[in-house]
Amino acid sequence: MKNIIKLTIAFTILFSFSSCEKIEELTDVKFNSTITQHFSLNIGNTAGEPELFNEQQIIKLTEADGDLADYLNYLKDIEVKKLNYKITDFSGDEEGIITANFTIGGTTLFSHTDMNVKAAADSGEIFNVDDISDLSSIASSLLSSKQISTSFAGQATTNSPMNFKIVITLELGITANPI
């Protein structure tokens, strides 16, 4: 008889904990959010000689569209569903080239060698980050610190000034629990 009572108590406690976890899962809020960041690069006339540049910015979750700001203190999980960048708004030396690295959170995601900036801007080429471990690392950093550093650095060679933008887009899957 004592074993039946103990077993009943054990199942009751087990069911209670299991129910709490299920209730917590039911109160999870899941949604998507997008962050778009712009680097503006203004490269002077380098007289045909390579000149270093280093543009840095911080991507912050507070800059995301949608409901993310309302749930910032209740985040449970972040998934980087898509990360890409492209070159836009080019003006200047049509023969200007760059050799540069695109870095987020200290990890170099792309390296470009002797890329003609005008051709890249005109083509509308989108550079997609597909490495799952890189995307997971970025998501972990965003979840823990709510921001991550980015840079576009290297050298440019021009015969007249050139200006362009790097447009970064992060599409995020968010899970939050305000309870």
KAZIQUI-V237617 format. One record per pair of residues at least 6 apart in sequence whose ideal C-beta (glycine too) atoms are under 7 Angstrom apart, sorted by the first residue. I is the first residue (numbers start at 1). J is the second residue. Records with the same first field share a line. If there is no record, write none. Layout:
BEGIN
I=J ; J
END
This chain:
BEGIN
24=177
27=177 ; 179
28=76 ; 175 ; 177
29=71 ; 176 ; 177 ; 178
30=174 ; 175
31=66 ; 67 ; 174
32=171 ; 172 ; 173 ; 174
33=64 ; 65 ; 66 ; 68 ; 172 ; 174
34=64 ; 65 ; 169 ; 170 ; 171
35=59 ; 63 ; 64 ; 170
36=167 ; 169
37=57 ; 59 ; 150 ; 168
38=165 ; 167
39=55 ; 57 ; 152 ; 165 ; 166
40=165
41=53 ; 55 ; 163 ; 164 ; 166
42=163
43=53 ; 96 ; 156 ; 158 ; 161 ; 162
44=161
45=158 ; 159 ; 160 ; 161
46=156 ; 157 ; 158
48=157 ; 159
49=157
50=155 ; 157
51=155 ; 156
52=155
53=153 ; 154 ; 156
54=151 ; 153
55=151 ; 152 ; 153
56=149 ; 150 ; 151
57=150
58=147 ; 149
59=147 ; 148 ; 150 ; 170
60=146 ; 147
61=68 ; 72 ; 142 ; 146 ; 147
62=69 ; 72
64=172
68=174
71=174 ; 176 ; 178
72=146
74=176 ; 177 ; 178
75=143 ; 174 ; 176
76=175 ; 176 ; 177
77=143 ; 175
78=139 ; 142 ; 143 ; 172 ; 174
79=139 ; 172 ; 173
80=135 ; 138 ; 139 ; 170 ; 172
81=171 ; 172 ; 173
82=171
83=129 ; 135 ; 138 ; 170
84=126 ; 127 ; 128 ; 129 ; 169
85=102 ; 127 ; 166 ; 167 ; 168
86=124 ; 125 ; 126 ; 127 ; 167
87=117 ; 120 ; 121 ; 164 ; 166
88=121 ; 164 ; 165 ; 167
89=164 ; 165
90=117 ; 118 ; 121 ; 164
91=162 ; 163
92=160 ; 161 ; 162 ; 163
93=158 ; 159 ; 160 ; 161 ; 162
94=118
95=159
96=117 ; 118 ; 156 ; 157 ; 158 ; 162
97=114 ; 115 ; 116 ; 117 ; 157
98=112 ; 115 ; 117 ; 154 ; 156
99=112 ; 113 ; 114 ; 154 ; 155
100=112 ; 152 ; 153 ; 154
101=108 ; 111 ; 153 ; 154
102=109 ; 110 ; 152
103=109 ; 150 ; 151
104=138 ; 148 ; 150
105=137 ; 138 ; 141 ; 148 ; 149
107=134 ; 137
109=129 ; 134
110=127
117=162 ; 164
121=164
129=135
138=148
141=148
142=148
150=168
152=166
END
